[in-house]
Amino acid sequence: MINKKALDSPKKRKPTVFKMTRLERFEKKISKDESGCWNWNGATSPNGYANFWGKDSYMSGHRWSYEYFVGPIPTGLTIDPLCRNRRCVNPKHLESVTSRENTLRGEGLAAKNARKTHCKYGHEFTNENTYLRLGKERRCRECNRRLDREYKARVATKALEKVGGK
């Protein structure tokens, strides 16, 4: 027999109640390895960083760890895992830095290009020999002059071929 009363009344959702403190829940989701990393075994974001239910929403596990064990993250700064392990939430491995510093410490394309001291043809990037293309891409003035000369030579050759071909 179907309970009509159960069908008529809307199902009330009970608020989530945790029986453990946030710290206890946090510690339950980590495993410590020999390198000192506290590896996160809970949910992770698509890019591999820890996700943790903080005060009233999900937040990055490394941010929660830093705020709990170290203190507030200064405005405008982000948390950089010095060990380069995205799952590490050990506060001793975390440092608050600017977004630019965090990017330059990494192994991405922006970091690799920023570490270059010479163009691909061996010219040193100096203030005198370097300019920014579109305000962000470093270019070598010497190579730019060479490319300009080559372009003008190609255009002149094509013009002569047109004149001579008639």
OpenMM code with the backbone's topology and positions (N, CA, C; nanometers):
from openmm import Vec3, app, unit

residues = "MET ILE ASN LYS LYS ALA LEU ASP SER PRO LYS LYS ARG LYS PRO THR VAL PHE LYS MET THR ARG LEU GLU ARG PHE GLU LYS LYS ILE SER LYS ASP GLU SER GLY CYS TRP ASN TRP ASN GLY ALA THR SER PRO ASN GLY TYR ALA ASN PHE TRP GLY LYS ASP SER TYR MET SER GLY HIS ARG TRP SER TYR GLU TYR PHE VAL GLY PRO ILE PRO THR GLY LEU THR ILE ASP PRO LEU CYS ARG ASN ARG ARG CYS VAL ASN PRO LYS HIS LEU GLU SER VAL THR SER ARG GLU ASN THR LEU ARG GLY GLU GLY LEU ALA ALA LYS ASN ALA ARG LYS THR HIS CYS LYS TYR GLY HIS GLU PHE THR ASN GLU ASN THR TYR LEU ARG LEU GLY LYS GLU ARG ARG CYS ARG GLU CYS ASN ARG ARG LEU ASP ARG GLU TYR LYS ALA ARG VAL ALA THR LYS ALA LEU GLU LYS VAL GLY GLY LYS".split()
positions = [
    Vec3(0.0839, -0.1180, 0.0000),
    Vec3(0.0000, 0.0000, 0.0000),
    Vec3(0.0888, 0.1249, 0.0000),
    Vec3(0.0537, 0.2254, -0.0776),
    Vec3(0.1304, 0.3477, -0.0920),
    Vec3(0.0913, 0.4445, 0.0193),
    Vec3(0.1918, 0.5043, 0.0803),
    Vec3(0.1690, 0.6026, 0.1860),
    Vec3(0.1408, 0.7372, 0.1192),
    Vec3(0.0091, 0.7761, 0.1136),
    Vec3(-0.0306, 0.8998, 0.0467),
    Vec3(0.0231, 1.0225, 0.1187),
    Vec3(0.0351, 1.0138, 0.2471),
    Vec3(0.0859, 1.1271, 0.3253),
    Vec3(0.2308, 1.1596, 0.2853),
    Vec3(0.3105, 1.0578, 0.2612),
    Vec3(0.4503, 1.0765, 0.2216),
    Vec3(0.4594, 1.1399, 0.0829),
    Vec3(0.3633, 1.1056, -0.0057),
    Vec3(0.3643, 1.1623, -0.1398),
    Vec3(0.3214, 1.3090, -0.1398),
    Vec3(0.2291, 1.3454, -0.0525),
    Vec3(0.1760, 1.4814, -0.0497),
    Vec3(0.2707, 1.5824, 0.0150),
    Vec3(0.3469, 1.5418, 0.1142),
    Vec3(0.4318, 1.6374, 0.1858),
    Vec3(0.5673, 1.6503, 0.1166),
    Vec3(0.6134, 1.7762, 0.0964),
    Vec3(0.7457, 1.7930, 0.0343),
    Vec3(0.8550, 1.7413, 0.1268),
    Vec3(0.9549, 1.6829, 0.0673),
    Vec3(1.0649, 1.6262, 0.1457),
    Vec3(1.1521, 1.7390, 0.1978),
    Vec3(1.1665, 1.7461, 0.3259),
    Vec3(1.2492, 1.8501, 0.3864),
    Vec3(1.3915, 1.8007, 0.3977),
    Vec3(1.4817, 1.8854, 0.3504),
    Vec3(1.6237, 1.8496, 0.3527),
    Vec3(1.6846, 1.8947, 0.4844),
    Vec3(1.7499, 1.8031, 0.5490),
    Vec3(1.8154, 1.8360, 0.6749),
    Vec3(1.9467, 1.9069, 0.6468),
    Vec3(1.9811, 2.0064, 0.7264),
    Vec3(2.1109, 2.0734, 0.7047),
    Vec3(2.2248, 1.9758, 0.7324),
    Vec3(2.3342, 1.9946, 0.6600),
    Vec3(2.4500, 1.9092, 0.6777),
    Vec3(2.5112, 1.9338, 0.8146),
    Vec3(2.5270, 1.8277, 0.8897),
    Vec3(2.5863, 1.8388, 1.0225),
    Vec3(2.7088, 1.7481, 1.0253),
    Vec3(2.8221, 1.8074, 1.0547),
    Vec3(2.9451, 1.7301, 1.0628),
    Vec3(2.9697, 1.6929, 1.2079),
    Vec3(3.0050, 1.5693, 1.2291),
    Vec3(3.0321, 1.5236, 1.3648),
    Vec3(3.1770, 1.5472, 1.4033),
    Vec3(3.2584, 1.5822, 1.3048),
    Vec3(3.3996, 1.6108, 1.3312),
    Vec3(3.4247, 1.7595, 1.3080),
    Vec3(3.5277, 1.8094, 1.3696),
    Vec3(3.5655, 1.9482, 1.3445),
    Vec3(3.6260, 1.9581, 1.2043),
    Vec3(3.6389, 2.0789, 1.1528),
    Vec3(3.7003, 2.0965, 1.0210),
    Vec3(3.8420, 2.0397, 1.0187),
    Vec3(3.9165, 2.0642, 1.1262),
    Vec3(4.0534, 2.0142, 1.1327),
    Vec3(4.0556, 1.8616, 1.1290),
    Vec3(3.9661, 1.7974, 1.2020),
    Vec3(3.9603, 1.6510, 1.2017),
    Vec3(3.9250, 1.5980, 1.0620),
    Vec3(3.8290, 1.6620, 0.9958),
    Vec3(3.7934, 1.6210, 0.8600),
    Vec3(3.9107, 1.6418, 0.7646),
    Vec3(3.9816, 1.7544, 0.7829),
    Vec3(4.0973, 1.7865, 0.6989),
    Vec3(4.2061, 1.6806, 0.7170),
    Vec3(4.2406, 1.6524, 0.8425),
    Vec3(4.3480, 1.5565, 0.8707),
    Vec3(4.3136, 1.4155, 0.8231),
    Vec3(4.1855, 1.3822, 0.8199),
    Vec3(4.1430, 1.2498, 0.7751),
    Vec3(4.1686, 1.2302, 0.6253),
    Vec3(4.1803, 1.3399, 0.5520),
    Vec3(4.1954, 1.3325, 0.4062),
    Vec3(4.3394, 1.3470, 0.3589),
    Vec3(4.4362, 1.3473, 0.4503),
    Vec3(4.5757, 1.3618, 0.4079),
    Vec3(4.6582, 1.2397, 0.4463),
    Vec3(4.7615, 1.2167, 0.3672),
    Vec3(4.8612, 1.1145, 0.4014),
    Vec3(4.9977, 1.1810, 0.3858),
    Vec3(5.0821, 1.1611, 0.4832),
    Vec3(5.2139, 1.2251, 0.4840),
    Vec3(5.3166, 1.1310, 0.4236),
    Vec3(5.4022, 1.1860, 0.3360),
    Vec3(5.5056, 1.1023, 0.2756),
    Vec3(5.6442, 1.1433, 0.3252),
    Vec3(5.7465, 1.0697, 0.2800),
    Vec3(5.8832, 1.0900, 0.3290),
    Vec3(5.9424, 1.2248, 0.2881),
    Vec3(5.8873, 1.2867, 0.1830),
    Vec3(5.9387, 1.4183, 0.1403),
    Vec3(5.8811, 1.5317, 0.2239),
    Vec3(5.7870, 1.4988, 0.3122),
    Vec3(5.7255, 1.6009, 0.3958),
    Vec3(5.5939, 1.6518, 0.3420),
    Vec3(5.5559, 1.6075, 0.2226),
    Vec3(5.4288, 1.6508, 0.1645),
    Vec3(5.3119, 1.5875, 0.2396),
    Vec3(5.2063, 1.6659, 0.2529),
    Vec3(5.0797, 1.6151, 0.3042),
    Vec3(4.9916, 1.5974, 0.1815),
    Vec3(4.9868, 1.4774, 0.1278),
    Vec3(4.9122, 1.4523, 0.0053),
    Vec3(4.7636, 1.4423, 0.0327),
    Vec3(4.6876, 1.5136, -0.0459),
    Vec3(4.5425, 1.5187, -0.0321),
    Vec3(4.4802, 1.3972, -0.0983),
    Vec3(4.3984, 1.3245, -0.0228),
    Vec3(4.3328, 1.2047, -0.0738),
    Vec3(4.1836, 1.2252, -0.0956),
    Vec3(4.1365, 1.3465, -0.0711),
    Vec3(3.9953, 1.3778, -0.0910),
    Vec3(3.9693, 1.4262, -0.2328),
    Vec3(3.8597, 1.4981, -0.2484),
    Vec3(3.8206, 1.5500, -0.3791),
    Vec3(3.9244, 1.6492, -0.4306),
    Vec3(3.9422, 1.6488, -0.5621),
    Vec3(4.0348, 1.7438, -0.6239),
    Vec3(3.9645, 1.8172, -0.7369),
    Vec3(4.0179, 1.9335, -0.7704),
    Vec3(3.9665, 2.0113, -0.8831),
    Vec3(4.0148, 1.9461, -1.0127),
    Vec3(3.9601, 1.9862, -1.1262),
    Vec3(4.0050, 1.9279, -1.2537),
    Vec3(4.1548, 1.9453, -1.2797),
    Vec3(4.2168, 2.0494, -1.2229),
    Vec3(4.3610, 2.0682, -1.2445),
    Vec3(4.4456, 2.0065, -1.1337),
    Vec3(4.3850, 1.9273, -1.0453),
    Vec3(4.4607, 1.8474, -0.9502),
    Vec3(4.4812, 1.9036, -0.8107),
    Vec3(4.4254, 2.0221, -0.7818),
    Vec3(4.4400, 2.0802, -0.6487),
    Vec3(4.3312, 2.0277, -0.5552),
    Vec3(4.3626, 2.0230, -0.4255),
    Vec3(4.2693, 1.9724, -0.3256),
    Vec3(4.1454, 2.0607, -0.3149),
    Vec3(4.0287, 1.9989, -0.2994),
    Vec3(3.9041, 2.0697, -0.2704),
    Vec3(3.8608, 2.0323, -0.1301),
    Vec3(3.8256, 2.1313, -0.0509),
    Vec3(3.7868, 2.1057, 0.0880),
    Vec3(3.6663, 2.1921, 0.1234),
    Vec3(3.5693, 2.1337, 0.1928),
    Vec3(3.4525, 2.2083, 0.2372),
    Vec3(3.4950, 2.2918, 0.3573),
    Vec3(3.5072, 2.4213, 0.3357),
    Vec3(3.5520, 2.5112, 0.4415),
    Vec3(3.4378, 2.5545, 0.5305),
    Vec3(3.4202, 2.6841, 0.5458),
    Vec3(3.3161, 2.7367, 0.6345),
    Vec3(3.1765, 2.7077, 0.5810),
    Vec3(3.1503, 2.7483, 0.4573),
    Vec3(3.0178, 2.7253, 0.4010),
    Vec3(3.0221, 2.6935, 0.2523),
    Vec3(3.1397, 2.6662, 0.2001),
    Vec3(3.1524, 2.6313, 0.0588),
    Vec3(3.2853, 2.5596, 0.0365),
    Vec3(3.2995, 2.5053, -0.0845),
    Vec3(3.4267, 2.4423, -0.1176),
    Vec3(3.5330, 2.5484, -0.1388),
    Vec3(3.6530, 2.5174, -0.1009),
    Vec3(3.7673, 2.6045, -0.1259),
    Vec3(3.8885, 2.5164, -0.1514),
    Vec3(3.9947, 2.5758, -0.2009),
    Vec3(4.1163, 2.4993, -0.2250),
    Vec3(4.1728, 2.4504, -0.0924),
    Vec3(4.2126, 2.3240, -0.0896),
    Vec3(4.2672, 2.2662, 0.0331),
    Vec3(4.3938, 2.3359, 0.0783),
    Vec3(4.4788, 2.3776, -0.0168),
    Vec3(4.6031, 2.4447, 0.0230),
    Vec3(4.5740, 2.5837, 0.0798),
    Vec3(4.4695, 2.6497, 0.0312),
    Vec3(4.4318, 2.7801, 0.0873),
    Vec3(4.3773, 2.7623, 0.2297),
    Vec3(4.2929, 2.6590, 0.2498),
    Vec3(4.2380, 2.6341, 0.3834),
    Vec3(4.3507, 2.6029, 0.4807),
    Vec3(4.4438, 2.5185, 0.4380),
    Vec3(4.5569, 2.4800, 0.5219),
    Vec3(4.6392, 2.6024, 0.5608),
    Vec3(4.6698, 2.6862, 0.4638),
    Vec3(4.7503, 2.8066, 0.4905),
    Vec3(4.6776, 2.8975, 0.5903),
    Vec3(4.5493, 2.9218, 0.5663),
    Vec3(4.4730, 3.0100, 0.6551),
    Vec3(4.4595, 2.9522, 0.7955),
    Vec3(4.4451, 2.8210, 0.8058),
    Vec3(4.4280, 2.7591, 0.9374),
    Vec3(4.5593, 2.7581, 1.0160),
    Vec3(4.6668, 2.7150, 0.9530),
    Vec3(4.7932, 2.6957, 1.0238),
    Vec3(4.8836, 2.8186, 1.0246),
    Vec3(4.8753, 2.9043, 0.9229),
    Vec3(4.9656, 3.0192, 0.9118),
    Vec3(4.8944, 3.1494, 0.9431),
    Vec3(4.7825, 3.1735, 0.8786),
    Vec3(4.7069, 3.2963, 0.8984),
    Vec3(4.6413, 3.3402, 0.7690),
    Vec3(4.5786, 3.4576, 0.7703),
    Vec3(4.5087, 3.5049, 0.6506),
    Vec3(4.6041, 3.5244, 0.5324),
    Vec3(4.5519, 3.4995, 0.4151),
    Vec3(4.6292, 3.5223, 0.2925),
    Vec3(4.6194, 3.6714, 0.2606),
    Vec3(4.7327, 3.7399, 0.2486),
    Vec3(4.7280, 3.8834, 0.2194),
    Vec3(4.6534, 3.9128, 0.0884),
    Vec3(4.5819, 4.0230, 0.0873),
    Vec3(4.5050, 4.0632, -0.0304),
    Vec3(4.5963, 4.0738, -0.1525),
    Vec3(4.5499, 4.0191, -0.2631),
    Vec3(4.6250, 4.0262, -0.3877),
    Vec3(4.7281, 3.9164, -0.4050),
    Vec3(4.7438, 3.8301, -0.3053),
    Vec3(4.8423, 3.7214, -0.3155),
    Vec3(4.7715, 3.5875, -0.3335),
    Vec3(4.8454, 3.4932, -0.3826),
    Vec3(4.7950, 3.3580, -0.4032),
    Vec3(4.8887, 3.2607, -0.3314),
    Vec3(4.8471, 3.1364, -0.3178),
    Vec3(4.9286, 3.0375, -0.2477),
    Vec3(5.0051, 2.9529, -0.3491),
    Vec3(5.1360, 2.9430, -0.3268),
    Vec3(5.2250, 2.8679, -0.4151),
    Vec3(5.2810, 2.7481, -0.3399),
    Vec3(5.2549, 2.6252, -0.3891),
    Vec3(5.3166, 2.5084, -0.3258),
    Vec3(5.4634, 2.4979, -0.3694),
    Vec3(5.5545, 2.5226, -0.2783),
    Vec3(5.6972, 2.5253, -0.3097),
    Vec3(5.7488, 2.3896, -0.3570),
    Vec3(5.6839, 2.2825, -0.3143),
    Vec3(5.7272, 2.1477, -0.3520),
    Vec3(5.6795, 2.1092, -0.4917),
    Vec3(5.5983, 2.1940, -0.5540),
    Vec3(5.5441, 2.1716, -0.6884),
    Vec3(5.4495, 2.0523, -0.6958),
    Vec3(5.3986, 2.0081, -0.5814),
    Vec3(5.3031, 1.8981, -0.5743),
    Vec3(5.1651, 1.9587, -0.5545),
    Vec3(5.0789, 1.9497, -0.6544),
    Vec3(4.9471, 2.0135, -0.6475),
    Vec3(4.8592, 1.9547, -0.5382),
    Vec3(4.8846, 1.8315, -0.4979),
    Vec3(4.8029, 1.7689, -0.3937),
    Vec3(4.8562, 1.7970, -0.2536),
    Vec3(4.9710, 1.8640, -0.2417),
    Vec3(5.0301, 1.8904, -0.1109),
    Vec3(4.9576, 2.0050, -0.0406),
    Vec3(4.9215, 1.9813, 0.0866),
    Vec3(4.8554, 2.0832, 0.1675),
    Vec3(4.9346, 2.1118, 0.2953),
    Vec3(5.0630, 2.0740, 0.2975),
    Vec3(5.1487, 2.1001, 0.4135),
    Vec3(5.1760, 2.2502, 0.4197),
    Vec3(5.1371, 2.3162, 0.5298),
    Vec3(5.1567, 2.4611, 0.5381),
    Vec3(5.3036, 2.5029, 0.5308),
    Vec3(5.3966, 2.4121, 0.5651),
    Vec3(5.5393, 2.4439, 0.5548),
    Vec3(5.5858, 2.4469, 0.4095),
    Vec3(5.5064, 2.3884, 0.3209),
    Vec3(5.5393, 2.3869, 0.1782),
    Vec3(5.4650, 2.4961, 0.1018),
    Vec3(5.3872, 2.5781, 0.1704),
    Vec3(5.3042, 2.6787, 0.1050),
    Vec3(5.3552, 2.8188, 0.1353),
    Vec3(5.3516, 2.9051, 0.0327),
    Vec3(5.3967, 3.0430, 0.0497),
    Vec3(5.3005, 3.1351, -0.0241),
    Vec3(5.2694, 3.2493, 0.0370),
    Vec3(5.1842, 3.3466, -0.0307),
    Vec3(5.2716, 3.4361, -0.1177),
    Vec3(5.2386, 3.4417, -0.2468),
    Vec3(5.3157, 3.5183, -0.3450),
    Vec3(5.2185, 3.5841, -0.4429),
    Vec3(5.2708, 3.6749, -0.5245),
    Vec3(5.1875, 3.7340, -0.6288),
    Vec3(5.1590, 3.6282, -0.7357),
    Vec3(5.0561, 3.6514, -0.8120),
    Vec3(5.0216, 3.5591, -0.9197),
    Vec3(5.1359, 3.5504, -1.0205),
    Vec3(5.2001, 3.6641, -1.0480),
    Vec3(5.3131, 3.6657, -1.1417),
    Vec3(5.4278, 3.5786, -1.0906),
    Vec3(5.4632, 3.5942, -0.9618),
    Vec3(5.5715, 3.5148, -0.9033),
    Vec3(5.5376, 3.3662, -0.9088),
    Vec3(5.4130, 3.3322, -0.8799),
    Vec3(5.3686, 3.1932, -0.8837),
    Vec3(5.3845, 3.1371, -1.0244),
    Vec3(5.3455, 3.2146, -1.1260),
    Vec3(5.3582, 3.1709, -1.2647),
    Vec3(5.5039, 3.1522, -1.3033),
    Vec3(5.5884, 3.2485, -1.2670),
    Vec3(5.7295, 3.2422, -1.3062),
    Vec3(5.8046, 3.1287, -1.2376),
    Vec3(5.7576, 3.0845, -1.1217),
    Vec3(5.8208, 2.9719, -1.0531),
    Vec3(5.7850, 2.8389, -1.1167),
    Vec3(5.6817, 2.8379, -1.1969),
    Vec3(5.6322, 2.7136, -1.2548),
    Vec3(5.7124, 2.6664, -1.3738),
    Vec3(5.6572, 2.5682, -1.4432),
    Vec3(5.7213, 2.5096, -1.5607),
    Vec3(5.6396, 2.5345, -1.6868),
    Vec3(5.5446, 2.6258, -1.6805),
    Vec3(5.4621, 2.6565, -1.7969),
    Vec3(5.5380, 2.7385, -1.8996),
    Vec3(5.4729, 2.7643, -2.0120),
    Vec3(5.5342, 2.8369, -2.1220),
    Vec3(5.5761, 2.9774, -2.0804),
    Vec3(5.4905, 3.0470, -2.0042),
    Vec3(5.5242, 3.1838, -1.9605),
    Vec3(5.6508, 3.1842, -1.8758),
    Vec3(5.6631, 3.0868, -1.7863),
    Vec3(5.7810, 3.0788, -1.6999),
    Vec3(5.9061, 3.0468, -1.7817),
    Vec3(5.8944, 2.9539, -1.8744),
    Vec3(6.0102, 2.9162, -1.9573),
    Vec3(6.0577, 3.0337, -2.0416),
    Vec3(5.9632, 3.1077, -2.1001),
    Vec3(6.0009, 3.2227, -2.1820),
    Vec3(6.0612, 3.3345, -2.0978),
    Vec3(6.0108, 3.3549, -1.9782),
    Vec3(6.0631, 3.4612, -1.8912),
    Vec3(6.2071, 3.4325, -1.8495),
    Vec3(6.2441, 3.3039, -1.8404),
    Vec3(6.3801, 3.2678, -1.7997),
    Vec3(6.4818, 3.2769, -1.9138),
    Vec3(6.4335, 3.2931, -2.0355),
    Vec3(6.5251, 3.3020, -2.1490),
    Vec3(6.6052, 3.4313, -2.1421),
    Vec3(6.7335, 3.4220, -2.1707),
    Vec3(6.8209, 3.5397, -2.1685),
    Vec3(6.8646, 3.5799, -2.3084),
    Vec3(6.8389, 3.4923, -2.4080),
    Vec3(6.8786, 3.5186, -2.5460),
    Vec3(6.7659, 3.4772, -2.6402),
    Vec3(6.7580, 3.5415, -2.7556),
    Vec3(6.6600, 3.5016, -2.8563),
    Vec3(6.7059, 3.3704, -2.9193),
    Vec3(6.6242, 3.3134, -3.0056),
    Vec3(6.6597, 3.1832, -3.0633),
    Vec3(6.7793, 3.1905, -3.1578),
    Vec3(6.8218, 3.3116, -3.1964),
    Vec3(6.9404, 3.3271, -3.2810),
    Vec3(7.0629, 3.3705, -3.2008),
    Vec3(7.0517, 3.3703, -3.0686),
    Vec3(7.1681, 3.3947, -2.9843),
    Vec3(7.1909, 3.5387, -2.9407),
    Vec3(7.1010, 3.6313, -2.9779),
    Vec3(7.1178, 3.7700, -2.9353),
    Vec3(7.0665, 3.7859, -2.7923),
    Vec3(7.1431, 3.8551, -2.7100),
    Vec3(7.1057, 3.8729, -2.5694),
    Vec3(6.9867, 3.9671, -2.5566),
    Vec3(6.8955, 3.9320, -2.4656),
    Vec3(6.7846, 4.0210, -2.4337),
    Vec3(6.8357, 4.1278, -2.3378),
    Vec3(6.8618, 4.2460, -2.3909),
    Vec3(6.9024, 4.3600, -2.3086),
    Vec3(6.7993, 4.4705, -2.3295),
    Vec3(6.8060, 4.5740, -2.2469),
    Vec3(6.7135, 4.6865, -2.2646),
    Vec3(6.7292, 4.7498, -2.4023),
    Vec3(6.8520, 4.7572, -2.4512),
    Vec3(6.8788, 4.8206, -2.5804),
    Vec3(6.8347, 4.7339, -2.6979),
    Vec3(6.8411, 4.6015, -2.6821),
    Vec3(6.8148, 4.5108, -2.7935),
    Vec3(6.6778, 4.4432, -2.7844),
    Vec3(6.5921, 4.4872, -2.6940),
    Vec3(6.4648, 4.4195, -2.6735),
    Vec3(6.3504, 4.5199, -2.6737),
    Vec3(6.2400, 4.4812, -2.7342),
    Vec3(6.1177, 4.5616, -2.7251),
    Vec3(6.0009, 4.4669, -2.7021),
    Vec3(5.8907, 4.5221, -2.6560),
    Vec3(5.7718, 4.4415, -2.6314),
    Vec3(5.6759, 4.4559, -2.7482),
    Vec3(5.6407, 4.3451, -2.8081),
    Vec3(5.5436, 4.3443, -2.9176),
    Vec3(5.4051, 4.3346, -2.8563),
    Vec3(5.3192, 4.4274, -2.8922),
    Vec3(5.1827, 4.4341, -2.8389),
    Vec3(5.1825, 4.4434, -2.6864),
    Vec3(5.2896, 4.4983, -2.6313),
    Vec3(5.2968, 4.5215, -2.4875),
    Vec3(5.3254, 4.4004, -2.4017),
    Vec3(5.3475, 4.2824, -2.4626),
    Vec3(5.3700, 4.1655, -2.3779),
    Vec3(5.4742, 4.0662, -2.4291),
    Vec3(5.4961, 4.0578, -2.5585),
    Vec3(5.5885, 3.9587, -2.6124),
    Vec3(5.7245, 4.0220, -2.6404),
    Vec3(5.8303, 3.9671, -2.5772),
    Vec3(5.9651, 4.0202, -2.5991),
    Vec3(6.0125, 3.9880, -2.7396),
    Vec3(6.0695, 4.0855, -2.8046),
    Vec3(6.1254, 4.0672, -2.9379),
    Vec3(6.2660, 4.1245, -2.9426),
    Vec3(6.3508, 4.0602, -3.0189),
    Vec3(6.4897, 4.1021, -3.0373),
    Vec3(6.4947, 4.2059, -3.1504),
    Vec3(6.5503, 4.3226, -3.1230),
    Vec3(6.5588, 4.4285, -3.2241),
    Vec3(6.6483, 4.3858, -3.3410),
    Vec3(6.7575, 4.3186, -3.3115),
    Vec3(6.8507, 4.2740, -3.4163),
    Vec3(6.7804, 4.1793, -3.5131),
    Vec3(6.7059, 4.0838, -3.4595),
    Vec3(6.6333, 3.9896, -3.5455),
    Vec3(6.5225, 4.0615, -3.6217),
    Vec3(6.4579, 4.1573, -3.5595),
    Vec3(6.3525, 4.2325, -3.6260),
    Vec3(6.4085, 4.3106, -3.7457),
    Vec3(6.5280, 4.3695, -3.7283),
    Vec3(6.5912, 4.4411, -3.8394),
    Vec3(6.6247, 4.3453, -3.9540),
    Vec3(6.6751, 4.2261, -3.9193),
    Vec3(6.7066, 4.1257, -4.0216),
    Vec3(6.5808, 4.0832, -4.0963),
    Vec3(6.4722, 4.0561, -4.0230),
    Vec3(6.3461, 4.0156, -4.0858),
    Vec3(6.2930, 4.1259, -4.1768),
    Vec3(6.3074, 4.2500, -4.1336),
    Vec3(6.2625, 4.3636, -4.2130),
    Vec3(6.3418, 4.3723, -4.3442),
    Vec3(6.4737, 4.3549, -4.3365),
    Vec3(6.5583, 4.3578, -4.4565),
    Vec3(6.5181, 4.2457, -4.5529),
    Vec3(6.4956, 4.1247, -4.4981),
    Vec3(6.4575, 4.0111, -4.5823),
    Vec3(6.3233, 4.0342, -4.6499),
    Vec3(6.2285, 4.0911, -4.5770),
    Vec3(6.0961, 4.1196, -4.6318),
    Vec3(6.1073, 4.2207, -4.7468),
    Vec3(6.1823, 4.3288, -4.7254),
    Vec3(6.1990, 4.4318, -4.8288),
    Vec3(6.2669, 4.3741, -4.9526),
    Vec3(6.3612, 4.2831, -4.9341),
    Vec3(6.4286, 4.2197, -5.0478),
    Vec3(6.3304, 4.1332, -5.1267),
    Vec3(6.2428, 4.0583, -5.0568),
    Vec3(6.1428, 3.9747, -5.1259),
    Vec3(6.0456, 4.0613, -5.2052),
    Vec3(6.0005, 4.1703, -5.1452),
    Vec3(5.9072, 4.2606, -5.2133),
    Vec3(5.9734, 4.3213, -5.3372),
    Vec3(6.0979, 4.3628, -5.3249),
    Vec3(6.1709, 4.4234, -5.4378),
    Vec3(6.1891, 4.3195, -5.5493),
    Vec3(6.2207, 4.1949, -5.5137),
    Vec3(6.2393, 4.0889, -5.6122),
    Vec3(6.1094, 4.0638, -5.6886),
    Vec3(5.9967, 4.0573, -5.6151),
    Vec3(5.8673, 4.0355, -5.6804),
    Vec3(5.8328, 4.1503, -5.7734),
    Vec3(5.8654, 4.2736, -5.7316),
    Vec3(5.8372, 4.3905, -5.8169),
    Vec3(5.9187, 4.3847, -5.9452),
    Vec3(6.0451, 4.3437, -5.9342),
    Vec3(6.1298, 4.3332, -6.0527),
    Vec3(6.0821, 4.2235, -6.1462),
    Vec3(6.0329, 4.1129, -6.0893),
    Vec3(5.9829, 4.0027, -6.1716),
    Vec3(5.8590, 4.0456, -6.2500),
    Vec3(5.7733, 4.1268, -6.1848),
    Vec3(5.6541, 4.1751, -6.2526),
    Vec3(5.6918, 4.2672, -6.3676),
    Vec3(5.7857, 4.3561, -6.3440),
    Vec3(5.8285, 4.4518, -6.4468),
    Vec3(5.8991, 4.3782, -6.5595),
    Vec3(5.9864, 4.2866, -6.5255),
    Vec3(6.0636, 4.2125, -6.6263),
    Vec3(5.9791, 4.1120, -6.7000),
    Vec3(5.8709, 4.0638, -6.6417),
    Vec3(5.7872, 3.9616, -6.7022),
    Vec3(5.6900, 4.0170, -6.8043),
    Vec3(5.6695, 4.1476, -6.8114),
    Vec3(5.5741, 4.2060, -6.9054),
    Vec3(5.6264, 4.2193, -7.0421),
] * unit.nanometer
topology = app.Topology()
chain = topology.addChain("A")
for resn in residues:
    res = topology.addResidue(resn, chain)
    for name in ("N", "CA", "C"):
        topology.addAtom(name, app.Element.getBySymbol(name[0]), res)
